[in-house]
Amino acid sequence: MCAISGGLNAQSKPKITLDEFFNSVSFDDVKLSPDGDSVLIATEKADWEQQIYRKELWLYHISGAPGTLVQLTQSGRDKEAQWSPDGKWIAFLSERKPPVGKDADASGDEEKSDDKDAQIYLISPAGGEAFAITSGGEEVHAFGWSADGKAIYFATREPWSKQQTDDHKKDWKDVQRYRGDERGDVIYRLELEGALARHAALGSREVPDEEKDSAVTAGAAPIARTRLRIDQIASAHDGKRLAYLSNSVSQRQERADDIEIYVVDLAGEAGEATHAEVTSAEAKPAEIVPRRLTHNEAVEENLQWAPDDRHILFQVNLGSVEKKYEDAQPRLYWVDAESGAVQRWFADFQGEVVKYAAVPDGSVLCACRVGTEVQIYSQANPTASMIKREEWAGTYSDPVAAPHSGRIAFVYSATERPSEVYVADGPEKMASAQPITSFNKLFTERELAKAKPYRWTSKDGTAIEGMLMYPPGQFEAKNLPMFVLIHGGPQDADGNHFEADWYVWDRLAANDGWLVFEPNYRGSTGYGDKFALAVSPKAFSGPGLDILTGVDALVKAGIADASHLAVGGYSYGGYMTNWLITQTTRFRAAVTGAGGVENVADWGNDDSTFDDAWFLGGAPWEKRDRYDSEAAIFEIDKVRTPTHMVAGGEDVRVPTLESYLLDRALHQLNVPSELLIFPGEGHELDKNPWHGKIKVREELKWLEKYGGVGEAK
């Protein structure tokens, strides 16, 4: 195992502070260059002055001793980067304001730009300034390189002419036609040679007004259209096909057939592409009718062409490929691009396929969850035996393989080892992988909480597991005050991993003296499909019993102090918190975020209607009694627990109205409570880092004030 920690004795290390905790760096993506000699790393970190989460791109060059890590972009708004097939360019999406010319400073006023429409930028891995190759009034939804690297395919909303835009404004003023204004997407092909020539010709001159005002990028040729939105584009390695993943235009999951995989057949009978440039203002290009491949009730994601150029790999995290909609554990499949036949990978695996990577030899690497561990497995083909790779205990994420090299890269962490990026010379050499980043080194210089799995039996005899995180210096101590921190999802699980953000702040609670109990209630992943499916139709009362029997077991074992119990969670964890405080008065304090208290309005307002109805066994008019019996609001008069609430002002996943409803009820019942609304935030609280920091700061204060444990922040 490679060394991570410094040489300081654990007893001499200070505890992590609130400020240090929220200066952690997370990794959004990792990609190896085609030759495997460079690693592209996408990071995210709080910028307190600009009040944004900075999204930056870094490049690690493996050759040399030692390797070198350089910052590639500095705008703070760069994401979803992709290597060109020849490794000469890196394309990415950015919401920065396009500079007026190639000599403009890419790190200046862009951070303050009001232009939030993502466009495609190019940068050389050798360095230099990035420059935009798309423009116009429509945001780029998705993009992908052509197989030969000579073009980029990208999707935007169907553009309107100036006349159409003017007519719409004249007729409708500022009225929003909720469904009437919906428009599908167009896939364009942009030749790289032409884009580079336009950039060179522009020099330092300002972009012409006609290009600024145009809804379509100059030189881009439309090749296909769809009534839906396009979320991802992937080109086959032989260049003959293009696959894309569709979504509803509103991005609300209302119809299963809005979210499917399509193929655009680029090669004609003579083997030449059927796309064509527009030759005149009147002429239309030859466009291709997309061919739908999948027909199911699943939410597909993470498309990747297999090396055989015939199959498309994809994950399913919600819904079902084989039957009517249900939320089993996330799975991996591939679909035959010709016949549409679907086959499942890792079919005999009892846990969750978290992430995967296609390997050049045709095999697949899987970061797979079993219980509290996420380890790397491989499979040569869908019917072959699985191989567990020799690794360290903990959590592996974002595995990626180089197209023309045996190297792999991944992110690794454990409860006492902060997340960093690692590189190995192959799947069989995982145990000798080396870290190539040290963004979170500070955490190795602080005394961190120790954790271990904990198992108990629920009231109906079901075996349940979770994690116990102890206050620093008190590992396996007895009679500790206990804070029950409930994960969201419910398709998720707490385990042997490292996280430091507003959503997972168990280490800060442990620093304040709490034993943090993180239960993997039924509905969690990593324990088999039967366990995951058992959350329905008793969506809250079932998991609620799992959690309360776990609390009882810890109290009975003398591990937890029954007189100092608190509870909290966000999203589904917020739902569970709201439910539990109606079922028991044992908790002295509660902190809940983005959690519902009723089910009908939540079903009708959020963006994931599929799983809402599945959780409760049907639509509101089909299962009215269950929508009521599993709703905290109808038992809210039993609540005596002082409750702190938070919500994003523009949350759609769990509509903010649910938090207002809970606040109104507690206020009328004279239960001590407080509600914080974060303006401009959706469900993820990913706009302003101060919001997440203030959230946790105030939750810790609440636990101290009413739970009797902690230190004022």
N, C-alpha and C positions, 0 to 999 in steps of 0.2 A: 504494500500500500504506500502511495506517495505521501510525503509529509505535507500537512497543511498548516498545523498550528505552530506558533512560535515557541520559544523555549521558556516562557514565563511559567512559573508554578501557578496552578489554577487558583490557589488560595490568595495569591497576590494580585490577581487581575481584578479591575473594577467592573461593576455591572454596566451593562449597556444603558445609555440614557435615552430619553424620548427623542431628542434631536438626532442622535447617532442612529437610532433604530430606523428613522424615516429617511435617512440618507443612504439606505441600501440601494444596490443596483440590481435590476431584474433583467433577464434575457428574453427578448421577444422572439428571437429566431437565430439559428445557426445554419450556415451553408458552406460546404466545401467547394473550392474551385474545381473545375473539371479535371485538372491534373492532380488534385489532392494536395497541392503545395501551399495553399492559402485558405484561411478560414474567415468568412464574412460573419460578423457578429452584430446583431441589432440589440441595443441596450435601451433601457428606460430608467430615468432618474429624475427626482424632483428638482425643479428650478424654482426656488422660493421667491426670488426677485421678480422673475417673469410670470410666476404663478401658473406654470404649465409643467407637465411631465415631458422632459426632453427625450425625444426619440432620436438616437444617433446611430451611425454605422461605423464600425471599426474593422480593421483588417489585420489579421495575424499572418505573418510570413513564416512558414515552418523552416524553410531552408536557412542554413546558417547556425551558428552556435554562439549565443542562444538565438532563438527566434525573436522576431520583433513585432510589437503591437503598435499600430498607428491609428489615429482617429481619421476617418475618411470624410465625414460630413459634420457640420456644426450648426445647422439651421435649427435643430431641435424638433423638426417635423418630418423626419424621413423614416420610411417603413417599407415592408414587403419587398425587400431587395432580391434580385435574381441575377445570377451570373449568365453572361452570354455563353452559348455552347463552346465557343473557342477560347473563353476566358479573358478576352480582351476588354470587355466592358461589363459594368454593373449597372443594371437599370433598377429604379426604385420609384415608389410613389412618394410625393411630398405635397404638403399643404402650404409650403412657403410661397411667397409672392415671386413670380418669375422675374429675374433680373432683366433690364432693358437690353443688355448685350453681353457678350461673352466675357468682357473684362469687369463686369459688375461684381461687387463684393457679395458673396453668398451668405455672409454671416451678419449683415447689418440690419436694415429695417425689416427684413423678412419676418423676424420673430414677432413684430408688432402688426403684421399684415392682417387686414380684414378679409383677404381672399382665402377662403378655406376649402376651395375646390381642389381635390387631389389631382395632380398631373404627373406624367412620367418624366423622370430625369435620368440622365446618363452621367456616369463618372468613370474615369479610367482607374483600374486598380493600382496604377503607378502613381496616382495622385492628380492634383489639379482641381479646378473648380467644376462642380456639377452644373449641367445646363438642361433646360427643359426642351423636350422634343414634341410635346403635345401642348395644345393651348385651346382657347375658345371658352364658350359659356357652359359647357357640360363637364362634369366631373368624371374622371376615369374610374370605373368600378372595378376593373380587373385587367390584367395584362399577362402576356407570356411571349417568350422569344420563339421565333421560327426555328425549326430543327437545324438549319444551316447558319443561323445567326445573322442572316442578311436582312431580317425584318422583325418587327414587333407587332403582335396582334393585341388589340385592346378594345374594351367595351365601354361605351357611354350611353346615356339615355338618348333615345331618338331625338335628333335635333329639330328645332323649329326654325323656320325662316324668320327674318325680321318682321315680315308681314303677319305671319301667324302669331308671333309674340305680341305685336301691336294690337291685333284684332282681339286677342284673348284679354289683354289689359283693358281695352275699351269696353268689352261686353261684361267682364266680371269684376273689374276694379281690383279690390284686395280680397275678394271672396275665394275661399279654398273649396273646390269641389272634391270632396274626400276621395271618391273613386273616379269621378269623371275626368280628373286631370291626369290620371295615370298614363304613363307612356312606357313602352318596352325599350329594349336596348338594341344597339347596332354594334356588330363586331367589325372593326376596321383593320386593315393591314397597312403598316407604315414602313416603307423601305428605309433601312438604316443609312444607305449611301446618300439618299436624298435629304434625310434629316441632318446628317453631318454637313452636307453642302450648304443647306440653309443656315445652319449655325455659323459656319465659317464666313458666309457672305454677309451675315448680319454684323459681325464684328462688334464694335462698341455702339453701333447705332441703335436707336430705339425701335422696338417692334412696330411694324406698320399698323396703322389704325384698322385696316381691313382684316388683319390677322387677329388683332385684339378683339374685334367685334364679331368675328366669325364663330359660328357654333361648331364648326368642324375644323380639325387640325389640317393645316396646309399639307397636301401630298398624301393624305390618308385616303385609302380606297375602301368603301364598305364591301364586305363579302357575305354577310348574313345578318338576318334580323330575327327578333323574337318578341313576343308580347310580354315577356318576363324580364326580370333583372338578371344580370350575369354576375355571379359572385367569384368565379374562378375560371381561368383559361389555361389549358395545357396542350402543348403540341407533341405529337408522336415523334419519336426519334428519327423515323424515316421521312418525316415531313409530309406524309400523305393524308394525315387526319389531324383535326383539331377537336379537342373535347372541351366542353364547358359545363359548369354547374349552374343551374338556374335557381331563382328564388322569386318570391312574389315582389311586385314592384314596391309595395309598401314595406317590405321586409317583415311583415307579420305572418306568422305561420297559421294560415286559415284553411288552405287546401293542400293535401298531401301531394297532388300532382303538380303543384307549383315548384316543388323542390325535386329536381330530377337531373340526370346526366344526359347530355346530348352530344352528338358527334357531327362535325362538319367535314365532309369528304372533299379534301382539297385537290386530289389528283383525278384527272379525267381519264378516258380510255387510253389516250396517248401518253399518259404519265405526266402531263403538264398541268400546272395549277390552273383552276378555272376562274381565279380572281382576275380583275383587270382594272387598270387605272381609268378614271373618268377622262374622256378625251374632249368633251365639250360641256358647256353649261347645260345643254339639253339632254345629252346622252346619260343613260344610267348604266352602272357597272353590271357585269354578270354576277349575280348573287346566288348563293347556294342555300337550299332549303335544309335547315338542320334536321338531323334524324335522332329521334328520341330513343335512348337505350334502356333506361330503367322505368319500371312501372310498379311502384310499391307504395307503402305507407311509412317510409323511412325518411329521415332527414340526413341526406348524404353530405359528406364534406371531405376535404383533404384529398383531392384528385391527384393521381400520379400515374403516368404511363409505365407499364412494366417494360423491361428490356426487350421482350419479344415483339413489341409494337402492335400486339393484337389485343392485349388486355389492359384495362384501366383499373387501378387499385383505388379503393375509396373506403372511408370509415363511415360507420353509422353510430351516432351517439344517442339519438332519440328515434323512437319508432321501430318498425320491423320490416325487413326485406321479405321474410318468409310468410307472414300472416298479417292479420289485422293489427292496427297500431298497438304497441306495448313498449314500455321502457325497460327492456332487458339491459344487460351491461353493454357498454360500447364494444363494437365488433369491427373486424376488418374483412372486406370482400374484394373480389375483382369481377368485372363484367367483360364479356367478350364483345369487342367493338363491332364485330360482324353479326353474330347471332343474337346478342343481348343476353346470353346465358350467364347467370350469376353463380359464383362459387365462394364459399366462406373459407378464409384462412384461419388457422389456430382454432379450428372448430371444437376440438376436444379440451381446450383450455378452460379452466374453471373460473379464471379471473377476468380482468378488464384489459382490453387493448387500449392503452392510453395514447401512444403515438407509434408510428411505424416509419421505416425507411426501406425503399427498394434498393437492392444491392445489384451491381452490374452482372453478377453471375446468375441472376434470376431469382435468388432467394430474397427473403424479407426479414429485416430485423424488427423486433417488437419491444417497445418499452411497456411491459405488462405488469399489472398490479395483482398481487396476491396478498390479501390481508393488509398489513401495514407496510409492505415493501413493494417497490416498483423496480423490477429487474429486467435485464435484456435477455430475450429469447430469440432464436432464429428458426426458420422453416424453409426448406429447399423448394417446396411447392405445397399446394393446399392439402395434399394427401400424405405428405411426408411426416415423419416424427419431429416433434419439437426438440430443440437443443437449448438447454440453459447455459448461458455463457458464464465463465468464471469471473466473478465481480466482487465488489464490496457491498456490505449491507447498506441500505439506504434507498435513495430514489434517483433513477435515471430518467431524463426527459429529453425530448427533441433530438433523437438519434438521426444522423444523416450520413450518407455514404457518398464518396466521390465517384463520378461517372467513369473515370478512366484510371482509378487507383484503388488500392485495397484499404486505404485509410478510412476511418470513421471518426466523427466528432459527436459530442453530446454534452448536455449539462448534467452535473451530478451534485447532490447535496445529501446531508443526513442531519439529524437534530442538532449535532454539535459541529457540523461542517457546513459553512455557508456555501451557497450556490456559486459555481464557477464553471467555465467551459474547459473541456478536456479533449485530447486527441489520442487515438490509439492506432496502431499500424494495421489493425484488422479486428474483426469480431472475436477471434481466438486469442487476442492479446489485450483484452479489456483490463485485466488485473494490473497491467503495466502501463496503463494510460497516464499521461502527464497533463497537469493543468497548464493552460496557456493564458489564463487571466487571473487577476488578483484584485478585482474590483471591490470585493467584500472582505478584504484582509482585516479590516478593523475589528470585525466580529471575532476573529481568532485571538485577538488581544483583549477580549472581554470575557468575564466569567459567564458562561451560558448555562441555562437550565438543562438538566438531564431529564430524559424521558424514557418510558418503556411501555410496551403493550400491556393491556389489562383485559381479562376475559371474565364474563359472568353469564348467567342463564336468565333469560327473560321469563316473565310470568307464565307463558305458554310452553316453556321448555326450549325455546329457540336459543342457540348459542350466539352470543354477541361479543364483539371485541371493540376496543377503543384504545386511546393513548392516555397515559398519565404523565404530565409534565410537572416536575417538582421545583419548588423555589431553589435558587442556587445555594449550594451548600447543605441542602436538606434532602438529598436523594434517599427515597424509601423511608422517610420519617413518618411518624404516626400522628393521628389526631390533628390533621392540618385543616385550616379553612379551605373550602373547595369552591371553585368557580367552574360551572359546567358550560363549556364553549361549544356550540353546536354548529357543525359545518352545513353549508348550503347544498343546493343541488335539487333533489337528494343524491343525484348521481355523482358522488365524490366519496372520498374517505380520508380521514386523518391518519398519519403514519410517520415513518422515519424519514422526515424531510426537513428542509430549512426554508422558512418563509418569513419575511419581515415587511408587513404592510398593514394597511388599515383593516383588511379583511381577516388576516391571521396575525393576531397580536398576543398570542399565548405567552410569549417570552416576557413581555412587559407585565402582564398580569402575574406571572411567576416571580418576577423581580419584586413585586409588591407584597409577596408572601403568600400568594394563592397557590394551592395545588390545582392545576388546570386539568379537568377531565374532559376529554374529547371523544364522545361516543360515536361509533360507526353503527348507527341504528339500522334496522331493516329498511331497504331502499338504497343503502350504500353499495358501492362497487368493491370488487375484489373478493367477494364471498360466494360467488355463484349466481346464476340467473334466477334461481328460485328465491334466493334471499333478496335480490334486487326487485323482483316483481311483487314481493310480499307487502310492499308499501301501499298497494291498491287492493281494495277500495277504501280501507281505513287509513287515509292519507296522513292523519295527524294523531289519532288515538292509538294506532298501532305502534308507530315509532315512539310515541310518548311513553308507552308502557316500557319499552326497551330502555329508555333513558332513565326513567324513575326507578326501575328495578336495579339499574347500575348504581344509581345514587344510594339506594338502600344497601346494596352489597358492600359498597365502600365504607358506609357508616358502620355496618355490622362488623366489618373486619377491623375497625378501629383506625382506618386510614384517613377518613374524612371526619371532620368535626360537625356533627348534626346542627349545632347552634350557629354555625357560620357557613351558610350555603348561599350561592348566588348563581344566576343563570343568564345566558346571553347567546346571541347569534345574529346572522345577517342573511337576508333572502329567505331560503327555505329554513335556515336556522332561526330567522326572525319569526316565521310562521310558527315553528315549534316552540319558541320562547313564549309567544303570545298564547299558544294553546296550554302550555304547562302551567302558567301562572293562574289559569282558570281551574286547574285540576288539583293544585296543592298550595298551601300557604307556607311551605317549609323554606322557600327561598326568601332571603332578607332583602335582596335587590335583584333587579333585572335590567339588562341593556339589550334593546332590540332594534334592528334596522331593516328597513324595506321588507317588512313582514305583513302578511294579510291577516285579517280577522274575520272575513266572510269570503264566500266563494263565488257568488253569482256575478257581482260587479267585477271581481278580479278576473273571472273567465272572459267577460265581455270587453275588458279594457286592455289586457296585456297582449304581448306579441307572441306568445307561445300557447295558443288555445289547445293544441293537440294534447299536450301532457296534462293540462288542467282537467280536461274531460276524462282522460284515462285514469288519473289519480283517484277520481271519485266515481268511476264506473259509468259515466255517460254525461250527456248535456244536462243543464239545469232543469229543463222540463221533463227529462227522463228519470232523473234521480234527485228529485226535490228534497226528499227527507234526508238524504245523505249530505247534500250541500248544506243543510241546516245543522245536522248532528255533528258534522266535522268543522263547524265554524265557532271560533272562540267568542265572537260577539254575543252569542245567545247564552253564554255562561259567564259573561264578563262581570256580572254582579258579584261573583265569588272572589274576585281579585282583591288582594290586600297588599300585594308586593309593590313597593315603590319602583316605578318603571321609567327608564330613560329611552327615548326614541329618536331615530334619525331617518332621513329620507332624502333622496335626490329630487329636486324640484321638477325635473322633467323625466322622471322614471316612468317607463312604459312596461317593463317586465313585471314589476310589482307597483301598480299605480299609486301615486302619492296619496290619493284619496283614502287608501287603507290606513295610512298613518294618521291622517286627520280624524278618521273614524275612531281609531283607538284612543287618540288624545281626547276627543270629545267625551267618550265614555268614561275614561279615568277621571277627567276633570269633574264630570257630573257626580261621580261616586266618591269624590274627595280623596282619591288615592294619589299620593305624591307622584308627580310625573313632570317630564320636560320633553319637548319635541324640538329638534333642530332640523331645519330645511336648508339644503345646500343648493343655492340657485344655479341653474344651468347644467346641473348634473343629471345624468341618467342613472341606470342601475349600477354601473361599474364605478362610479365616483372617480372617473379618470380625466377630468378636465383640470381641476385645480388641486394641487397636492395639499394645500392648507386645509381643505375640507376633510380629507382623511385623517390628517394629523389632529385637527381640532376634535373630530369624532372620537378618536381613541383617548385623547387627553381628558375629555369630559366624561367618557365612560369609566375611566380609571377613578376620576374624582367621585363619580356616582357610587362605584363599588366601595370606596373608602367611606363615604358619607353614610350610606345605608347598610353596607355589608360589614362595616367595622374593620376592614383590612385595607392597608395600602398607605401610600404617602402622597400628599398633595403635590400636584404637578404645577 
